[in-house]
Amino acid sequence: MDNELLDDKFDDIGEKVDFLIELCQTLQMENTELIAKVERLESELEKKNETEERHTEQQAVIKSKIDGLLSKLNTFTETP
């Protein structure tokens, strides 16, 4: 009887260890996927920020050119 009880305990422990090993493997895979996703999102964010910066610079250039043209028009219309 004692051997059967001992065997049952070892079987229970073995099942729990197997479950924990599977859980750890699943969590490691999920972690790897999440790390890859974070890296991809960081890369996308960096590209977005660069695009936004270029757009802001273009807007400044366009505004400067428009201001220059308006200034020329004002000078032209003010001349008698």
Secondary structure as UniProt FT lines:
FT   HELIX           2..78
//
